[in-house]
Amino acid sequence: MASQSGSGNVGCSDIPLTDTMNKTKTVAVFQAGFEEEIDSTFNVQKSKDFFNSCPSEQKEVFKKACKNFVALSDKKGDQDVMGYGFCCKANDICPPPFYTQIWFFAACGGSVLLLIIIILIVIICCRKK
């Protein structure tokens, strides 16, 4: 990959996406890079600026790589790797934790309601005997 105007940074325009096979290879390369540990040079704002400067085609490749990273990640121990830093911290591509989603509250509320109903039925049945 070529560097941008002597700055030493790789830009989105340096990522070749000419065909589907090349996109698949690029996603695989990003996923492999996402497994690397974050070092002291990682900067959340620079990562955000880099992602925002990308055209939509490159953003889609990054999003696909991030979704693959999240699907395969450990969830507990992956907070110190590049994928978490780039995808979750810098660009909010990662989904929120399950316990902050509406379906979780609905399931918990339904379970509690069902438990209360079962307890009431048991109490009513025991009193009649």
Summary of the structure (lengths in Angstrom):
residues: 129
radius of gyration: 23.0
end to end distance: 80.6
largest distance: 87.4
contacts: 297
relative contact order: 0.11
helix: 67%
strand: 2%
